[in-house]
Amino acid sequence: MHEPRSYPAAVVAVLLLLTPLIYVGSYCLLVDTNTVCLYGNPDLRYRTSPELCAKIFWPVEQVDRRVRPDAWEDPLIKLIISSIEPESWDRCRGFSSEPNEH
């Protein structure tokens, strides 16, 4: 007759495989990259508990920012930058492309 088997190793393996999937899936559900960050507070990019989510999801957010940098650009900043003419960028920084004549 067959002896009853215990499956602790299989249960542990399944839990170890599901944990990263649940973590990344939760991040994907809670992050909102379309939010405009006011007052320089990037923690507001989460749909709920922004301070807690910012701490919990910091590692995966760093990967996400590298993989999808365009999604993380602030739409308000994009609008402001797109409205500035490229020739005026140097003047905004205090530099001039023209040589100084003293």
Residue pairs with C-beta under 8 A, 6 or more apart in sequence:
23 60
24 60
26 57
27 57
27 60
27 61
27 64
29 47
30 46
30 47
30 48
30 53
30 57
31 45
31 46
31 47
31 53
31 57
31 61
31 64
32 45
32 46
32 47
33 45
33 68
33 71
33 72
34 75
35 44
35 45
36 74
36 75
36 76
37 44
37 45
37 74
38 44
42 54
43 50
43 51
43 53
43 54
44 50
46 53
46 54
46 57
54 61
64 71
64 72
65 72
84 92
90 96
90 97
